């Protein structure tokens, strides 16, 4: 008797959401290909430290480390799982008109992101789970292009993954609770953190966190984790100040000092409150931006979050509200984590910045749905487990809404900028050039402004400055509609035909279908 072939599920991203998606899909009987650009699963949250660096504290004592290690071992050792580390998805090829299903994945395998000679492969699957995460959002300020100015995530990655301290005297600044684990990681790596600066005022954060306080009971684990980081700061006597931000970095060839200032609730600077702090590194982060290149390449619809205090209808499906003054676009999903594209599911930070716990729950729902085609499990125990996962996911989304209200990006932050302040670091495009470009309706068109100012045309292709330029355009030019040429989609800082850089030699070398090394045909049939 021949049994039906197991569904093939491709999961892009092996962080908390992707690893949980792979585990759930395997449990549902699917064959899974798990893809990540890193050498080990875990993402930023569970970044693995090489044993040679002899960390000061055992990694099994980190929050959730044992559960992660158990999940990682079960997934990677599973006979129906193919693990592809150091592999980039550089493009998605949509099906031909009239053919439904997920797009074909174009991969660069077995090598670092900037390496040469990586083989090209293609992968076709019955379902695709996108769990590609997010990256730091950093607002520009005078001097932010100096060496020694790091994003908070990059500083934490160096501290956790390489045991490298970015500096001896460091200021951590920006907005959000992520600043606390970053500072704790720097202290553990040997840095002296002079202070941690939260840009929002104490009143703003208190209103955001204090709204419907009984809902925080479901997030007790996050409170314990943050308390541990706060205790680390207290042991090292690191002050935590609210309503203050780094508004300028200075130095000759690299950062030597920063200027901090007290802020109003809208992030405008209070006169007479500037002070100078000597540093050799500064770490800044103002929240996160989802990595939307692959979802847009797949054709997924995006949902724009309403502002806090506004209409939140539909937030259950498209994610919680984003920061005030800068509504964020995220992948729109339904209750089963399905996107608008048949066969494509999304989970984690690309559907809303809600943290690792919510990402794991979303990933598990997405993995199960991808493996079963969205059908409900027959086993009563599995149905109960799926309901619990959805409840955890919804609690995470409510937490994300609270997070956005407690740590919004103030509307007056462009007041920090000067005409010569660099906004696009790749092309050294300054704020004055953008203001001049956005002064007329014709010049404010996104593609025209990009060609005139070159903002977004450098090596990062607008991944860092793109959302900031788009926000400045909205502020300076208003909601001028984009009128793209016929046949072209509307301009978007995340929309690009190649999701990841690829060398011309690799492009010319051709590709071959990926062989499913983790698949064992004998498991699919029996007599």
C-alpha positions as CSV (number, residue, x, y, z in Angstrom):
1,X,0.0,0.0,0.0
2,X,1.4,3.4,-1.0
3,X,1.0,6.2,1.4
4,X,0.6,9.8,0.2
5,X,3.8,11.8,0.0
6,X,4.4,14.1,2.9
7,X,4.0,17.8,2.2
8,X,7.2,19.7,1.6
9,X,7.5,22.8,3.8
10,X,10.3,25.4,3.4
11,X,11.0,27.6,6.4
12,X,13.1,30.7,5.9
13,X,14.7,31.9,9.1
14,X,15.8,29.8,12.1
15,X,15.1,32.2,14.9
16,X,12.4,31.5,17.6
17,X,9.6,31.7,15.0
18,X,11.3,29.7,12.3
19,X,12.5,26.9,14.6
20,X,9.1,26.5,16.1
21,X,7.5,26.4,12.6
22,X,9.9,23.7,11.6
23,X,9.2,21.7,14.8
24,X,5.4,22.0,14.3
25,X,5.6,21.1,10.6
26,X,7.7,18.0,11.4
27,X,5.2,17.0,14.1
28,X,2.4,17.2,11.6
29,X,4.3,14.8,9.2
30,X,5.8,17.2,6.7
31,X,9.2,17.2,5.2
32,X,10.9,20.4,6.2
33,X,13.8,22.4,4.7
34,X,15.0,24.9,7.2
35,X,17.1,27.8,5.8
36,X,19.1,30.5,7.6
37,X,22.1,32.7,6.8
38,X,23.8,32.0,10.1
39,X,25.8,28.9,11.0
40,X,23.5,27.9,13.9
41,X,19.8,28.3,14.6
42,X,18.6,30.7,17.2
43,X,18.6,34.1,15.6
44,X,19.6,37.2,17.6
45,X,17.6,36.1,20.7
46,X,19.4,32.7,21.1
47,X,22.7,33.7,19.5
48,X,25.2,30.9,20.2
49,X,28.6,31.8,21.7
50,X,31.5,29.7,20.5
51,X,33.0,27.5,23.3
52,X,36.4,28.9,22.6
53,X,35.4,32.3,24.0
54,X,34.6,30.8,27.5
55,X,31.6,32.9,28.5
56,X,31.5,34.1,32.0
57,X,28.1,32.7,32.7
58,X,26.9,29.3,31.3
59,X,24.6,29.8,28.4
60,X,22.2,27.2,29.8
61,X,21.3,29.7,32.5
62,X,20.0,32.2,29.9
63,X,16.3,32.8,29.8
64,X,14.6,29.9,27.8
65,X,18.0,28.4,26.8
66,X,17.2,24.8,27.8
67,X,13.9,24.8,25.9
68,X,15.7,26.3,22.9
69,X,18.4,23.6,23.0
70,X,15.8,20.9,23.2
71,X,13.9,22.2,20.2
72,X,17.1,22.8,18.2
73,X,18.3,19.2,18.8
74,X,14.9,17.7,17.9
75,X,14.6,19.7,14.7
76,X,18.1,19.3,13.3
77,X,18.3,15.5,14.1
78,X,14.9,14.7,12.6
79,X,15.1,12.4,9.6
80,X,12.6,14.5,7.6
81,X,14.5,17.8,8.2
82,X,17.1,19.3,5.9
83,X,19.1,22.1,7.6
84,X,20.7,24.7,5.3
85,X,23.0,27.0,7.3
86,X,24.9,29.9,5.8
87,X,22.3,30.0,3.0
88,X,20.7,33.1,1.6
89,X,17.4,33.4,-0.3
90,X,18.3,36.0,-2.9
91,X,15.1,35.9,-4.9
92,X,11.6,34.5,-5.0
93,X,10.1,33.4,-8.4
94,X,6.3,33.6,-8.4
95,X,4.3,30.9,-10.2
96,X,3.1,31.5,-13.7
97,X,-0.3,33.1,-14.2
98,X,-3.0,30.5,-13.6
99,X,-0.8,28.5,-11.3
100,X,-1.3,28.7,-7.6
101,X,1.1,27.9,-4.8
102,X,4.2,29.4,-3.1
103,X,7.0,30.9,-5.1
104,X,10.2,29.1,-6.1
105,X,13.1,29.9,-3.8
106,X,16.5,30.9,-5.3
107,X,19.3,30.1,-2.9
108,X,23.0,30.8,-2.4
109,X,24.3,28.0,-0.4
110,X,27.3,27.1,1.8
111,X,29.1,30.4,2.4
112,X,29.1,33.7,4.2
113,X,27.0,36.5,2.9
114,X,30.0,38.3,1.3
115,X,31.8,35.1,0.1
116,X,32.5,34.2,-3.5
117,X,31.7,31.0,-5.4
118,X,28.6,30.0,-3.5
119,X,26.6,27.4,-5.5
120,X,23.1,28.5,-6.7
121,X,20.2,26.2,-6.0
122,X,16.4,26.3,-6.5
123,X,13.9,24.9,-4.1
124,X,10.2,24.2,-4.8
125,X,7.9,23.4,-1.8
126,X,4.2,22.8,-1.2
127,X,4.2,25.6,1.5
128,X,6.5,28.4,2.5
129,X,6.9,29.8,6.0
130,X,8.6,33.2,6.1
131,X,10.1,34.0,9.5
132,X,12.9,36.3,8.5
133,X,12.7,38.7,11.5
134,X,13.5,42.3,11.9
135,X,16.5,44.6,12.2
136,X,17.3,47.7,14.3
137,X,15.7,51.0,13.5
138,X,18.1,53.9,14.1
139,X,17.0,57.5,13.7
140,X,19.8,59.7,12.3
141,X,21.4,62.4,14.3
142,X,24.5,64.6,13.8
143,X,27.6,62.4,13.9
144,X,25.9,59.1,13.7
145,X,28.0,58.1,10.8
146,X,31.2,58.2,12.9
147,X,33.1,54.9,13.6
148,X,32.2,53.8,17.1
149,X,28.5,54.5,16.7
150,X,26.7,51.0,16.7
151,X,23.2,49.9,16.4
152,X,22.1,48.2,19.6
153,X,21.5,44.9,17.9
154,X,25.0,44.9,16.3
155,X,26.6,45.6,19.7
156,X,24.7,42.8,21.3
157,X,25.6,40.4,18.5
158,X,29.3,41.1,18.9
159,X,29.0,40.7,22.7
160,X,27.0,37.6,22.6
161,X,28.3,35.9,19.5
162,X,32.0,36.9,19.5
163,X,32.6,38.0,23.1
164,X,33.8,41.4,21.6
165,X,33.2,44.6,23.7
166,X,32.5,47.5,21.3
167,X,34.2,49.9,23.7
168,X,35.4,50.5,27.2
169,X,33.2,53.5,27.9
170,X,29.8,53.1,26.3
171,X,26.4,54.9,26.3
172,X,23.3,52.9,25.3
173,X,20.5,55.1,24.1
174,X,17.2,55.0,22.2
175,X,13.8,53.6,23.1
176,X,12.3,50.3,24.3
177,X,13.1,47.5,26.7
178,X,15.6,46.0,24.3
179,X,18.1,48.6,25.6
180,X,18.3,46.6,28.9
181,X,19.6,43.3,27.5
182,X,22.0,45.1,25.2
183,X,23.5,46.9,28.2
184,X,23.7,43.7,30.2
185,X,25.4,41.9,27.3
186,X,28.0,44.8,27.1
187,X,28.7,44.5,30.8
188,X,29.1,40.8,30.5
189,X,31.6,41.3,27.7
190,X,33.7,43.8,29.8
191,X,32.4,47.2,28.7
192,X,31.8,50.0,31.2
193,X,28.3,51.2,30.4
194,X,28.1,54.9,31.6
195,X,24.4,55.2,31.3
196,X,21.3,53.8,29.6
197,X,19.0,56.5,28.1
198,X,15.3,56.0,27.3
199,X,14.0,58.8,25.0
200,X,10.4,58.6,26.2
201,X,9.5,60.3,29.4
202,X,8.6,58.4,32.5
203,X,5.0,59.6,32.2
204,X,4.7,58.2,28.6
205,X,6.1,54.8,29.5
206,X,4.0,54.6,32.7
207,X,0.8,55.4,30.7
208,X,1.7,52.7,28.2
209,X,2.6,50.0,30.6
210,X,-0.1,50.9,33.1
211,X,-3.0,50.6,30.8
212,X,-5.1,47.5,31.7
213,X,-2.4,46.2,34.0
214,X,-4.2,42.8,34.6
215,X,-3.1,41.8,31.1
216,X,0.5,41.8,32.2
217,X,-0.1,38.6,34.2
218,X,0.3,36.6,31.0
219,X,3.7,38.2,30.4
220,X,5.2,37.3,33.8
221,X,8.2,35.6,32.0
222,X,9.1,38.9,30.3
223,X,9.0,40.7,33.6
224,X,11.4,38.2,35.2
225,X,13.8,38.5,32.3
226,X,13.8,42.3,32.4
227,X,14.2,42.2,36.1
228,X,17.3,40.1,35.7
229,X,18.8,42.7,33.2
230,X,17.8,45.6,35.5
231,X,19.6,43.8,38.4
232,X,22.7,43.5,36.3
233,X,22.7,47.3,35.7
234,X,22.1,47.9,39.4
235,X,25.1,45.7,40.4
236,X,27.3,47.7,38.1
237,X,25.7,51.0,39.2
238,X,24.6,51.9,35.7
239,X,22.1,54.8,35.8
240,X,18.9,54.4,33.7
241,X,17.4,57.8,32.7
242,X,14.1,58.4,31.0
243,X,13.3,61.4,28.8
244,X,16.9,61.8,27.6
245,X,18.5,60.9,24.3
246,X,21.8,61.1,22.4
247,X,21.2,64.0,19.9
248,X,24.8,64.3,18.6
249,X,28.1,62.4,18.4
250,X,31.4,64.1,18.0
251,X,35.0,63.0,17.4
252,X,38.0,63.3,15.2
253,X,38.0,60.2,13.0
254,X,35.8,58.2,15.5
255,X,33.4,59.0,18.3
256,X,35.0,60.6,21.3
257,X,32.0,62.1,23.0
258,X,28.2,62.3,22.7
259,X,25.8,65.2,23.5
260,X,22.7,64.1,25.4
261,X,19.6,66.2,26.1
262,X,16.3,66.1,27.9
263,X,13.3,65.6,25.7
264,X,9.6,66.5,25.9
265,X,7.0,63.8,25.3
266,X,7.1,64.5,21.5
267,X,11.0,64.2,21.5
268,X,11.7,67.9,21.0
269,X,14.8,69.0,22.9
270,X,14.4,71.1,26.1
271,X,16.6,74.1,25.9
272,X,19.5,74.3,28.4
273,X,19.6,70.5,29.1
274,X,22.4,69.4,26.8
275,X,25.4,67.8,28.4
276,X,28.5,66.1,27.0
277,X,29.7,62.6,27.9
278,X,33.1,61.2,27.0
279,X,32.8,57.8,25.3
280,X,34.6,55.6,22.9
281,X,31.4,53.9,21.7
282,X,27.7,54.5,21.6
283,X,24.9,52.0,20.9
284,X,21.6,53.3,19.7
285,X,18.3,51.7,18.8
286,X,14.8,53.1,18.3
287,X,12.8,49.9,17.8
288,X,12.8,47.5,14.9
289,X,11.9,47.4,11.3
290,X,10.6,44.1,9.8
291,X,12.5,42.6,6.9
292,X,9.9,42.8,4.2
293,X,12.0,42.1,1.1
294,X,10.9,38.4,0.8
295,X,7.2,39.0,1.7
296,X,7.0,41.7,-0.9
297,X,8.8,39.6,-3.5
298,X,6.3,36.8,-2.8
299,X,3.4,39.3,-3.3
300,X,2.1,39.3,0.3
301,X,-0.2,42.1,1.2
302,X,0.9,44.4,4.0
303,X,-1.2,45.7,6.8
304,X,-0.5,49.2,8.1
305,X,-0.9,49.4,11.8
306,X,-3.2,52.1,13.2
307,X,-1.7,54.7,15.6
308,X,-2.1,54.1,19.3
309,X,-5.4,55.6,20.4
310,X,-6.9,55.2,17.0
311,X,-9.1,52.6,15.4
312,X,-7.7,49.1,16.2
313,X,-10.2,47.1,14.3
314,X,-8.5,44.3,12.5
315,X,-5.4,44.5,14.8
316,X,-5.8,40.8,15.6
317,X,-5.0,39.8,12.1
318,X,-2.5,42.4,10.9
319,X,-0.7,43.0,14.2
320,X,-0.8,45.6,16.9
321,X,-0.5,49.4,16.4
322,X,2.9,50.8,15.5
323,X,4.7,53.8,16.8
324,X,2.9,57.1,16.9
325,X,3.7,59.3,13.9
326,X,5.2,56.4,12.0
327,X,2.6,53.7,11.4
328,X,4.5,50.5,10.5
329,X,3.7,48.1,7.6
330,X,3.7,44.4,8.5
331,X,2.7,41.3,6.7
332,X,-1.0,40.7,7.0
333,X,-1.9,37.3,8.2
334,X,-5.1,35.5,9.3
335,X,-5.7,33.4,12.3
336,X,-3.7,30.5,10.8
337,X,-0.8,32.8,9.9
338,X,-1.7,32.6,6.2
339,X,-0.7,35.6,4.0
340,X,-2.6,36.8,1.0
341,X,-0.6,34.5,-1.2
342,X,-1.7,30.8,-1.4
343,X,0.7,28.5,0.3
344,X,2.7,31.3,1.9
345,X,2.6,31.7,5.7
346,X,4.4,34.3,7.9
347,X,5.4,34.4,11.5
348,X,7.5,36.4,14.0
349,X,8.6,40.0,13.8
350,X,7.4,40.5,10.1
351,X,3.8,40.2,11.4
352,X,4.4,42.5,14.4
353,X,7.2,43.2,16.8
354,X,6.0,41.2,19.8
355,X,9.1,39.4,21.2
356,X,10.4,35.8,21.2
357,X,7.5,34.2,23.1
358,X,4.9,35.5,20.6
359,X,7.2,34.6,17.7
360,X,7.5,31.0,18.9
361,X,3.7,30.7,19.2
362,X,3.1,32.3,15.7
363,X,5.8,30.0,14.3
364,X,4.2,26.9,15.7
365,X,0.8,27.9,14.3
366,X,2.3,28.7,10.9
367,X,4.3,25.4,10.8
368,X,1.2,23.3,11.6
369,X,-1.0,25.2,9.1
370,X,1.7,24.9,6.4
371,X,2.1,21.2,6.9
372,X,-1.7,20.4,7.0
373,X,-3.0,22.9,4.5
374,X,-4.8,24.7,7.3
375,X,-7.0,21.8,8.4
376,X,-7.8,21.4,12.0
377,X,-6.1,18.5,13.9
378,X,-8.2,15.4,14.6
379,X,-6.5,14.5,17.9
380,X,-8.2,16.3,20.8
381,X,-4.8,16.8,22.5
382,X,-3.4,18.5,19.4
383,X,-6.5,20.7,19.1
384,X,-6.0,21.8,22.7
385,X,-2.3,22.5,22.1
386,X,-3.2,24.6,19.0
387,X,-5.8,26.6,21.0
388,X,-3.1,27.3,23.6
389,X,-0.7,28.4,21.0
390,X,-3.2,30.8,19.5
391,X,-4.0,32.2,22.9
392,X,-0.3,32.8,23.6
393,X,0.1,34.5,20.2
394,X,-2.8,36.8,20.9
395,X,-1.4,37.7,24.3
396,X,1.9,38.5,22.6
397,X,0.1,40.8,20.1
398,X,-1.6,42.6,23.0
399,X,1.8,42.9,24.6
400,X,3.2,44.4,21.4
401,X,0.4,47.0,21.4
402,X,1.3,47.9,24.9
403,X,5.0,48.1,24.0
404,X,4.2,50.5,21.1
405,X,2.2,52.7,23.4
406,X,4.9,52.8,26.1
407,X,7.8,53.4,23.7
408,X,6.5,55.4,20.7
409,X,8.8,57.4,18.4
410,X,8.2,61.1,19.1
411,X,7.0,63.1,16.1
412,X,9.5,65.9,16.7
413,X,12.7,63.8,16.3
414,X,13.6,65.5,13.0
415,X,14.3,68.6,15.1
416,X,17.6,67.0,16.0
417,X,18.8,67.2,12.4
418,X,20.9,69.9,10.8
419,X,21.1,70.5,7.0
420,X,24.5,68.8,6.9
421,X,23.4,65.8,8.9
422,X,23.9,62.6,6.9
423,X,20.8,60.5,6.5
424,X,21.9,58.0,3.9
425,X,25.4,56.8,5.1
426,X,26.1,54.8,2.0
427,X,25.8,57.7,-0.4
428,X,26.4,60.5,2.2
429,X,23.1,62.2,1.4
430,X,22.4,64.9,3.9
431,X,19.1,66.2,5.4
432,X,19.4,69.5,3.4
433,X,19.5,67.6,0.1
434,X,16.4,65.7,1.0
435,X,14.6,68.9,2.1
436,X,15.4,70.5,-1.2
437,X,14.2,67.4,-3.1
438,X,10.9,67.2,-1.2
439,X,10.2,70.9,-1.7
440,X,8.3,70.3,-5.0
441,X,5.6,67.7,-5.9
442,X,7.7,66.4,-8.8
443,X,10.9,66.2,-6.9
444,X,9.1,64.5,-3.9
445,X,8.1,61.4,-6.0
446,X,10.0,58.5,-4.4
447,X,11.8,57.3,-7.5
448,X,12.7,60.9,-8.6
449,X,14.0,61.8,-5.1
450,X,16.1,58.6,-5.0
451,X,17.7,59.5,-8.4
452,X,18.3,63.1,-7.5
453,X,19.7,62.6,-4.0
454,X,21.0,59.0,-4.4
455,X,19.5,58.1,-1.0
456,X,19.0,54.4,-1.0
457,X,21.3,53.7,-4.0
458,X,24.3,52.5,-2.0
459,X,25.5,49.1,-1.0
460,X,22.7,48.6,1.6
461,X,20.1,49.5,-1.1
462,X,18.0,51.5,1.4
463,X,17.7,48.8,4.0
464,X,18.8,51.2,6.7
465,X,17.9,54.7,5.4
466,X,14.9,53.7,3.3
467,X,12.2,53.8,6.1
468,X,13.7,57.0,7.5
469,X,13.7,58.7,4.0
470,X,10.1,57.6,3.5
471,X,9.1,59.0,6.8
472,X,10.8,62.3,6.2
473,X,9.1,62.5,2.8
474,X,5.7,62.1,4.5
475,X,6.6,64.8,7.0
476,X,8.1,67.3,4.5
477,X,5.9,66.7,1.4
478,X,2.7,65.5,3.0
479,X,0.8,62.5,1.7
480,X,1.6,63.3,-1.9
481,X,0.4,60.2,-3.8
482,X,3.0,58.2,-5.7
483,X,2.2,57.9,-9.4
484,X,4.5,55.2,-10.7
485,X,4.9,54.5,-14.4
486,X,2.4,52.1,-15.9
487,X,3.3,48.5,-15.0
488,X,5.5,49.5,-12.0
489,X,4.4,48.9,-8.4
490,X,4.3,51.7,-5.9
491,X,7.7,52.6,-4.5
492,X,8.5,50.9,-1.2
493,X,11.9,51.0,0.6
494,X,11.6,47.2,1.1
495,X,10.7,46.4,-2.5
496,X,13.6,45.2,-4.6
497,X,14.0,42.5,-7.3
498,X,17.0,40.9,-5.5
499,X,16.3,40.3,-1.8
500,X,20.0,39.7,-1.0
501,X,23.2,40.8,-2.8
502,X,24.6,38.3,-5.4
503,X,27.8,38.5,-7.4
504,X,27.6,38.6,-11.2
505,X,29.7,35.5,-11.4
506,X,27.3,33.6,-9.2
507,X,24.4,34.9,-11.2
508,X,26.0,33.8,-14.5
509,X,27.0,30.3,-13.1
510,X,23.5,28.9,-13.3
511,X,21.6,26.9,-10.7
512,X,20.4,23.4,-10.0
513,X,17.5,22.0,-8.1
514,X,18.2,21.4,-4.4
515,X,18.4,17.7,-3.5
516,X,16.5,17.0,-0.3
517,X,19.3,15.5,1.8
518,X,17.1,15.0,4.8
519,X,14.4,13.1,3.0
520,X,14.3,9.3,3.2
521,X,12.0,7.8,0.5
522,X,11.7,4.5,2.3
523,X,9.7,6.3,5.0
524,X,6.9,7.3,2.6
525,X,5.8,3.8,1.6
526,X,5.1,0.4,3.2
527,X,3.8,-2.9,2.1
